[in-house]
Amino acid sequence: MPSVTALPPEVGGALFLATPNRRNIRPPLSPRQSMNAAPARACGIDFGTSNSTVGWLRPGAQTLLILEDGKPTLPSAVFFNADEESTHFGRDALAEYLEGYEGRLMRALKSLLGSKLMEGSTEVGGRALPFKDLLASFIGELKRRAEAQAGRGFEQAVFGRPVFFVDGDPSADQRAEDTLAAIARQVGFKEVSFQFEPIGAARHYEAGLDREELVLIADIGGGTADFSLVRLSPERARHVDRKDDLLGNAGLHVGGTDFDRALSLECVMPLLGYRGLMKSGAEVPSGLFFQLATWHTINFAYTRQAFADFQQIYRDAAARRELDRLARLIGQREGHWLALQVEQAKIDLSTASTTRLHLDRLEAGLVHDITAEAFSAATRTLVERVAATVAELLDQAGVARDQVDTLYFTGGASGVPQLRARIAAELPAARSVEGDLFGSIGAGLAVEAARRYG
C-alpha cells in the first residue's frame, strides 16, 4: 500500500519546518531581498539516487554551485580504480568504468539508506568497505566540491529527504534519516537538519509566483516518488509558520531506477536467459537477473556463490545460447555497462517511439530494438502504484480533483511520459508545469537553509 500522511494542523507545521532549531529560523527572503543580502551561512544539499546538487544563496549569483564539468549536478556514482588505486566520483567515475579500467563502480548509493545492506560492506581492493563509509566518501566529496566552488566552508546544511525512505516501516525510515545525519556530521557538518524534497521544490517554485495556487508537487527521482499538496503564493512565502498551507504528503519507494529495472527485466534480460526453461520444464531461477537489473546489487552477481549457482543453472538448462551471453556478461563484469544501456534506452523512449541497443559485448553483432509501447507495458504496474498514491493523498486531504491549480513536476524520472500522463489524468483541471528536473530541489533547499541558519 502507498504511504500517505494527511496532516492535521498541529502536525503539519512541524513537517513543513522539519527542524529542531526553531530559534534559528528566519522568515524566507524575497528575491529582491536576497539580491541585497549577505551570502547565506548554510547550504542546501539534494543527495539524490541518480544525481546530487548543492545550493547556496548569495547576492547576484546562481543558487546551484557548479560541481563537475561546468554543471551543477554530480552523478551519485563512485568508481574505485583498481589499476591505478584511485577513487573517482560523478561523470569521471562513469567515464573511468566505461574506459575499461579494472575496479568497482557503485551507483544509486542513496538506495542503501534504510535497507539491510546499510550495516554491511562491499569488497574494494581486497578489503571490506562498510557501506556507511562508501556514502561518507561521496557526501564528503560533495561537500569538498561545494566549498571549493563557494570559496568558503559550510558547517550547517539542510539535507533533502524523501517523504519515506522506506515504505510502511517508520522505524527503518527514522534509522535511514539518522544514518544520513551521522554521515553528514562525520564529513564535517556541525549542524544538520532535513526537509522533505517536494517541499524544497515547492520553495523554489513559489519564488516565481505572482498569485496564489494550490499545487501538487510531484518529485520523482531515481529512488522515490514523493508528493506534497501545498498552497503557495508571494504573500504566504513571507510567513514563517506554514502549517495551514501544507495539506498533506505522500510517497513511495518507486523511482527512475525501478523503471530501469522493469525495462531491463521485461525487455533485455530475456536475451540472457530470463524466463527461459530448465530441462525439467521449470523456469530458469530469476535471482541473478534481478541482481543484474538493480543498480546497487549488480556487484553481487560476481561473487563465488553467484558463479556456482550459475554453473548449476547452466548444466540443467534446456537452451544455452542466451545463457552463453549471460556467462560472458558475468565473466567480463559488464553488468554496469548493460545497466547504462538500459538507462539510456529509458531516456531515449521518453521522446522517441523506438530505440536500438547495441550489445556487441554480449554477442558479436547483437542488436535489440525496444518500443515505447513495450516500455509502457513493462512499467504499467509501477505507474499505477504511483497514481494510487496521488489519489489517496487527494482523498485523505479532502481535496477535489478539480481544485488543484497546478501540477509541478521535478526529478529526472518525472520525464517518463506514461508516468506524467497518468498523474495528470488524476488532476484534469490542473496545468502541468515542469521545473528544473535536476535542480529545483537543491535550489529550494538553499532557500530553506538561509531561512533556518541565516
C-alpha positions as CSV (number, residue, x, y, z in Angstrom):
1,M,0.0,0.0,0.0
2,P,1.2,3.6,-0.6
3,S,2.3,5.6,2.4
4,V,0.3,8.8,2.9
5,T,0.4,11.4,5.5
6,A,-2.6,13.7,5.6
7,L,-1.6,16.4,8.1
8,P,-3.6,17.9,10.9
9,P,-2.7,21.5,11.8
10,E,-0.6,20.6,14.8
11,V,1.5,18.1,12.8
12,G,1.6,20.0,9.5
13,G,3.7,22.9,10.8
14,A,6.3,20.5,12.2
15,L,6.7,18.7,9.0
16,F,6.8,21.8,6.9
17,L,9.5,23.3,9.1
18,A,11.2,19.9,9.8
19,T,13.9,21.4,12.0
20,P,14.7,21.0,15.7
21,N,16.2,24.5,16.0
22,R,13.2,26.9,15.8
23,R,15.3,29.7,17.3
24,N,17.4,29.7,14.2
25,I,14.5,30.1,11.8
26,R,14.2,33.3,9.9
27,P,11.4,34.4,7.5
28,P,12.2,33.5,3.9
29,L,13.9,36.1,1.8
30,S,12.1,37.5,-1.2
31,P,14.0,37.5,-4.5
32,R,14.6,41.3,-4.1
33,Q,15.9,40.9,-0.5
34,S,18.2,38.0,-1.4
35,M,19.9,40.2,-4.1
36,N,20.8,42.7,-1.4
37,A,21.6,40.3,1.4
38,A,24.9,38.8,2.5
39,P,25.6,35.2,1.4
40,A,23.8,32.6,3.5
41,R,25.8,30.7,6.2
42,A,24.4,27.4,5.2
43,C,23.9,25.3,2.1
44,G,21.1,23.0,0.9
45,I,22.0,19.5,-0.3
46,D,20.0,17.3,-2.5
47,F,21.7,13.9,-2.2
48,G,19.9,12.1,-5.0
49,T,19.8,8.5,-6.1
50,S,21.0,9.4,-9.6
51,N,22.3,12.9,-9.3
52,S,23.2,15.3,-6.4
53,T,23.3,19.1,-6.2
54,V,24.3,21.8,-3.6
55,G,22.5,25.1,-3.4
56,W,23.8,28.3,-1.7
57,L,22.0,31.7,-1.6
58,R,24.3,34.6,-2.4
59,P,23.7,38.1,-4.0
60,G,23.5,38.2,-7.7
61,A,24.6,34.6,-8.4
62,Q,23.0,31.4,-9.4
63,T,21.8,29.3,-6.5
64,L,23.3,25.9,-7.5
65,L,27.0,25.5,-7.2
66,I,29.0,24.1,-10.1
67,L,30.2,20.6,-9.1
68,E,31.6,18.9,-12.2
69,D,32.4,19.9,-15.8
70,G,30.7,23.2,-15.6
71,K,27.4,21.6,-14.4
72,P,25.6,21.8,-11.1
73,T,24.8,18.1,-11.0
74,L,27.2,15.4,-9.7
75,P,26.0,11.9,-10.7
76,S,25.8,9.9,-7.5
77,A,28.5,7.4,-8.5
78,V,31.8,6.2,-7.2
79,F,34.4,4.2,-9.1
80,F,37.3,2.5,-7.3
81,N,40.0,2.1,-10.0
82,A,42.0,-1.0,-9.1
83,D,44.6,-0.5,-11.8
84,E,45.6,2.9,-10.5
85,E,44.5,2.6,-6.9
86,S,42.4,5.8,-7.2
87,T,38.8,6.8,-6.4
88,H,36.6,8.8,-8.9
89,F,33.2,10.4,-8.5
90,G,30.4,11.5,-10.7
91,R,30.8,11.6,-14.5
92,D,34.5,10.9,-14.0
93,A,33.6,7.7,-12.3
94,L,31.3,6.6,-15.1
95,A,34.0,7.5,-17.7
96,E,36.7,5.5,-15.9
97,Y,34.5,2.5,-15.8
98,L,33.5,2.7,-19.4
99,E,37.1,3.1,-20.5
100,G,37.7,-0.4,-19.2
101,Y,39.7,0.1,-16.1
102,E,39.5,-2.8,-13.6
103,G,37.7,-1.8,-10.4
104,R,34.3,-1.4,-8.7
105,L,31.5,1.0,-9.8
106,M,28.8,1.9,-7.3
107,R,25.7,3.8,-8.2
108,A,22.3,4.5,-6.6
109,L,24.1,5.0,-3.3
110,K,21.0,6.6,-1.7
111,S,19.1,3.4,-2.2
112,L,21.2,1.8,0.6
113,L,19.7,4.1,3.2
114,G,17.0,2.2,5.2
115,S,18.0,-1.1,3.7
116,K,19.6,-4.1,5.5
117,L,22.6,-3.6,3.3
118,M,23.5,-0.4,5.1
119,E,25.0,-2.3,8.0
120,G,27.1,-4.4,5.7
121,S,30.1,-3.9,3.4
122,T,31.4,-4.4,0.0
123,E,34.8,-5.6,-1.2
124,V,37.1,-2.9,-2.7
125,G,40.7,-3.7,-3.4
126,G,40.6,-6.9,-1.4
127,R,39.3,-5.1,1.7
128,A,35.9,-4.8,3.2
129,L,34.5,-1.3,2.8
130,P,31.5,-0.5,5.0
131,F,28.6,0.9,3.1
132,K,28.4,3.8,5.6
133,D,32.0,4.7,4.7
134,L,31.1,4.5,1.0
135,L,28.3,7.0,1.4
136,A,30.6,9.2,3.5
137,S,33.2,9.3,0.8
138,F,30.6,10.6,-1.7
139,I,28.9,13.1,0.6
140,G,32.4,14.3,1.7
141,E,33.3,14.8,-1.9
142,L,30.1,16.7,-2.5
143,K,30.9,19.0,0.4
144,R,34.5,19.5,-0.7
145,R,33.5,20.5,-4.2
146,A,30.8,22.8,-3.0
147,E,33.2,24.5,-0.6
148,A,35.9,24.8,-3.4
149,Q,33.3,26.5,-5.7
150,A,32.0,28.8,-2.9
151,G,35.4,29.7,-1.7
152,R,34.3,29.1,1.9
153,G,33.5,26.3,4.3
154,F,30.0,25.1,5.2
155,E,29.2,23.9,8.8
156,Q,25.4,24.0,8.5
157,A,23.3,22.2,5.9
158,V,19.7,21.3,5.2
159,F,19.5,17.9,3.5
160,G,16.6,16.9,1.4
161,R,14.9,13.6,2.3
162,P,12.1,11.6,0.6
163,V,8.8,11.6,2.4
164,F,9.5,7.9,3.1
165,F,13.0,6.4,2.8
166,V,11.2,3.1,3.5
167,D,7.6,2.3,2.8
168,G,5.5,1.1,5.7
169,D,8.2,0.9,8.3
170,P,8.5,4.1,10.4
171,S,11.4,2.7,12.5
172,A,13.5,1.9,9.4
173,D,12.6,5.2,7.9
174,Q,13.9,7.0,11.0
175,R,17.1,4.9,11.0
176,A,17.7,6.0,7.4
177,E,17.5,9.7,8.3
178,D,19.6,9.2,11.4
179,T,22.2,7.4,9.4
180,L,22.4,10.2,6.8
181,A,22.7,12.8,9.6
182,A,25.5,10.8,11.2
183,I,27.3,10.6,7.9
184,A,26.9,14.3,7.3
185,R,28.4,15.0,10.7
186,Q,31.2,12.5,10.0
187,V,32.3,14.5,6.9
188,G,32.3,17.8,8.8
189,F,28.8,19.4,9.1
190,K,28.2,20.6,12.6
191,E,24.5,21.3,12.3
192,V,22.3,19.2,10.1
193,S,18.5,19.3,9.5
194,F,16.2,17.9,7.0
195,Q,13.3,19.0,4.7
196,F,11.1,16.9,2.5
197,E,12.3,17.0,-1.0
198,P,9.0,18.0,-2.6
199,I,8.8,20.9,-0.1
200,G,12.2,22.0,-1.2
201,A,10.9,22.1,-4.8
202,A,7.8,24.0,-3.6
203,R,10.1,26.7,-2.1
204,H,11.8,27.0,-5.5
205,Y,8.5,27.2,-7.4
206,E,6.9,29.6,-5.0
207,A,9.7,32.2,-5.6
208,G,8.4,32.8,-9.1
209,L,4.6,33.1,-8.4
210,D,2.6,36.3,-8.6
211,R,-0.7,34.8,-7.3
212,E,-1.9,32.1,-5.0
213,E,-2.1,28.5,-6.3
214,L,-3.0,25.1,-4.9
215,V,-0.1,23.0,-6.1
216,L,0.7,19.3,-6.2
217,I,4.4,19.0,-6.2
218,A,5.4,15.7,-7.9
219,D,9.0,14.9,-7.2
220,I,10.0,11.7,-8.9
221,G,13.7,11.0,-8.7
222,G,15.9,8.0,-9.1
223,G,14.7,6.2,-6.0
224,T,11.4,7.6,-4.7
225,A,8.2,9.3,-5.9
226,D,7.1,12.0,-3.4
227,F,4.2,14.3,-3.4
228,S,3.2,17.4,-1.4
229,L,-0.1,19.3,-1.7
230,V,0.5,22.9,-0.8
231,R,-0.9,26.4,-1.0
232,L,1.7,28.7,-2.4
233,S,1.7,32.5,-3.0
234,P,4.0,35.5,-2.7
235,E,2.2,36.6,0.5
236,R,2.3,33.1,2.1
237,A,6.1,32.9,1.3
238,R,6.7,35.7,3.8
239,H,5.2,33.7,6.7
240,V,7.4,31.5,8.9
241,D,4.5,29.3,10.1
242,R,3.2,27.5,7.0
243,K,1.3,24.7,8.8
244,D,-2.1,25.7,7.3
245,D,-0.5,25.7,3.8
246,L,0.6,22.1,3.7
247,L,-2.4,19.8,3.2
248,G,-0.5,16.5,3.1
249,N,2.4,14.5,2.0
250,A,2.6,11.1,0.3
251,G,5.4,9.0,-1.0
252,L,6.5,5.5,-2.0
253,H,9.8,3.8,-2.9
254,V,9.4,4.0,-6.7
255,G,11.7,6.0,-8.9
256,G,13.8,6.0,-12.0
257,T,15.9,3.0,-11.0
258,D,12.7,1.0,-10.6
259,F,11.8,1.9,-14.2
260,D,15.3,0.8,-15.3
261,R,14.8,-2.5,-13.5
262,A,11.4,-3.1,-15.0
263,L,12.6,-2.2,-18.5
264,S,15.7,-4.4,-18.1
265,L,13.7,-7.5,-16.8
266,E,11.0,-7.3,-19.4
267,C,12.8,-6.2,-22.5
268,V,16.5,-7.1,-22.1
269,M,17.1,-9.9,-19.6
270,P,15.2,-12.4,-21.8
271,L,18.2,-12.1,-24.2
272,L,20.3,-13.5,-21.3
273,G,18.0,-16.4,-20.4
274,Y,15.5,-14.7,-18.1
275,R,12.2,-16.8,-18.2
276,G,14.0,-19.5,-20.2
277,L,13.4,-23.1,-19.3
278,M,15.3,-25.8,-17.5
279,K,15.3,-29.4,-18.7
280,S,12.7,-30.1,-16.0
281,G,10.3,-27.6,-17.7
282,A,10.6,-25.1,-14.8
283,E,11.7,-21.5,-15.5
284,V,15.4,-20.6,-15.0
285,P,15.8,-19.2,-11.4
286,S,15.4,-15.4,-11.6
287,G,17.6,-14.2,-8.7
288,L,20.7,-13.5,-10.8
289,F,18.7,-11.5,-13.3
290,F,17.2,-9.3,-10.6
291,Q,20.6,-8.6,-9.2
292,L,21.9,-7.5,-12.6
293,A,18.8,-5.3,-13.2
294,T,19.2,-3.4,-9.9
295,W,21.9,-0.8,-9.7
296,H,23.0,-1.3,-6.1
297,T,23.1,-5.2,-6.3
298,I,24.9,-5.7,-9.6
299,N,28.2,-6.5,-7.9
300,F,26.6,-9.3,-6.0
301,A,26.4,-11.2,-9.4
302,Y,30.2,-11.5,-9.4
303,T,30.6,-13.4,-6.1
304,R,31.8,-17.0,-5.9
305,Q,28.4,-18.2,-4.7
306,A,26.6,-16.4,-7.6
307,F,29.0,-18.1,-10.1
308,A,28.5,-21.5,-8.5
309,D,24.7,-21.0,-8.8
310,F,25.1,-20.0,-12.4
311,Q,27.1,-23.1,-13.2
312,Q,24.4,-25.3,-11.8
313,I,21.7,-23.5,-13.8
314,Y,23.8,-23.8,-17.0
315,R,24.2,-27.5,-16.6
316,D,20.5,-28.1,-16.2
317,A,19.2,-25.5,-18.8
318,A,17.3,-26.6,-21.8
319,A,18.7,-23.9,-24.1
320,R,22.1,-22.3,-23.6
321,R,22.6,-19.6,-26.3
322,E,21.1,-16.9,-24.1
323,L,23.0,-18.2,-21.0
324,D,26.2,-18.1,-23.0
325,R,25.6,-14.3,-23.3
326,L,24.9,-14.2,-19.5
327,A,28.2,-16.1,-18.9
328,R,30.1,-13.6,-21.0
329,L,28.5,-10.6,-19.1
330,I,29.3,-12.1,-15.7
331,G,32.8,-13.2,-16.7
332,Q,33.7,-9.7,-18.1
333,R,31.8,-7.9,-15.3
334,E,29.8,-5.9,-17.8
335,G,26.7,-5.6,-15.5
336,H,27.0,-1.8,-15.1
337,W,27.7,-1.4,-18.8
338,L,24.4,-3.2,-19.6
339,A,22.6,-1.2,-16.9
340,L,23.8,2.0,-18.6
341,Q,22.5,0.9,-21.9
342,V,19.1,0.2,-20.4
343,E,19.1,3.6,-18.6
344,Q,19.9,5.3,-21.9
345,A,17.1,3.4,-23.6
346,K,14.7,4.7,-20.9
347,I,15.8,8.2,-21.6
348,D,15.5,7.8,-25.4
349,L,12.0,6.3,-25.1
350,S,10.8,9.5,-23.2
351,T,11.0,11.3,-26.6
352,A,11.1,8.6,-29.3
353,S,8.9,5.7,-30.3
354,T,11.7,3.2,-30.5
355,T,15.4,2.8,-29.6
356,R,18.1,0.3,-30.5
357,L,20.6,-1.3,-28.1
358,H,24.0,-2.3,-29.5
359,L,25.0,-5.3,-27.4
360,D,28.2,-6.5,-29.1
361,R,29.9,-7.1,-25.7
362,L,27.4,-9.9,-25.2
363,E,27.5,-11.4,-28.7
364,A,29.1,-10.1,-31.9
365,G,26.5,-8.1,-34.0
366,L,23.8,-8.4,-31.4
367,V,21.3,-5.5,-31.6
368,H,17.9,-5.2,-29.9
369,D,15.0,-2.8,-30.6
370,I,12.7,-1.6,-27.8
371,T,9.5,0.3,-28.5
372,A,7.8,2.9,-26.4
373,E,4.8,0.5,-26.2
374,A,7.0,-2.2,-24.7
375,F,8.4,0.3,-22.2
376,S,4.9,1.3,-21.2
377,A,3.8,-2.3,-20.7
378,A,6.9,-3.1,-18.7
379,T,6.2,-0.2,-16.3
380,R,2.4,-0.3,-16.1
381,T,2.4,-1.7,-12.5
382,L,4.8,1.0,-11.3
383,V,2.8,3.8,-12.9
384,E,-0.4,2.5,-11.3
385,R,1.2,2.4,-7.9
386,V,2.3,6.0,-8.2
387,A,-1.2,7.1,-9.4
388,A,-2.8,5.3,-6.5
389,T,-0.6,7.2,-4.1
390,V,-1.7,10.5,-5.7
391,A,-5.3,9.5,-5.5
392,E,-5.1,8.5,-1.9
393,L,-3.3,11.8,-1.0
394,L,-6.1,13.8,-2.5
395,D,-8.8,11.8,-0.8
396,Q,-7.2,11.9,2.6
397,A,-6.6,15.7,2.3
398,G,-10.2,16.2,1.3
399,V,-9.3,18.0,-1.9
400,A,-11.4,17.5,-5.0
401,R,-9.6,16.7,-8.2
402,D,-10.7,19.9,-9.9
403,Q,-9.5,22.1,-7.1
404,V,-5.8,21.7,-7.8
405,D,-4.5,24.6,-9.9
406,T,-1.0,23.3,-10.8
407,L,0.8,20.0,-11.1
408,Y,4.5,20.8,-10.7
409,F,7.0,18.1,-11.9
410,T,10.5,17.8,-10.7
411,G,13.0,15.0,-10.5
412,G,14.5,13.2,-13.5
413,A,12.0,10.3,-13.6
414,S,9.1,12.7,-13.9
415,G,10.1,13.0,-17.5
416,V,8.8,9.4,-18.2
417,P,5.8,10.2,-20.5
418,Q,3.5,7.4,-19.4
419,L,4.0,8.3,-15.7
420,R,3.5,12.0,-16.3
421,A,0.3,11.4,-18.3
422,R,-1.1,9.1,-15.7
423,I,-0.6,11.5,-12.8
424,A,-2.0,14.4,-14.9
425,A,-5.1,12.2,-15.5
426,E,-5.9,12.4,-11.8
427,L,-6.0,16.2,-12.0
428,P,-8.0,17.1,-15.1
429,A,-8.2,20.9,-14.3
430,A,-4.5,21.4,-13.3
431,R,-2.0,22.8,-15.6
432,S,1.3,20.9,-15.8
433,V,4.5,22.8,-15.1
434,E,8.0,21.3,-15.5
435,G,10.6,22.7,-13.1
436,D,14.3,22.2,-13.4
437,L,14.1,18.4,-13.2
438,F,17.5,18.1,-11.6
439,G,17.9,21.4,-9.8
440,S,14.6,22.5,-8.3
441,I,15.1,20.6,-5.0
442,G,18.7,21.8,-4.4
443,A,17.7,25.4,-5.1
444,G,14.7,25.2,-2.8
445,L,16.8,23.6,0.0
446,A,19.2,26.6,-0.3
447,V,16.3,28.9,0.4
448,E,15.4,26.7,3.4
449,A,19.0,26.7,4.6
450,A,19.1,30.6,4.5
451,R,15.8,30.8,6.4
452,R,16.9,28.4,9.1
453,Y,20.5,29.4,9.7
454,G,20.7,32.9,8.3
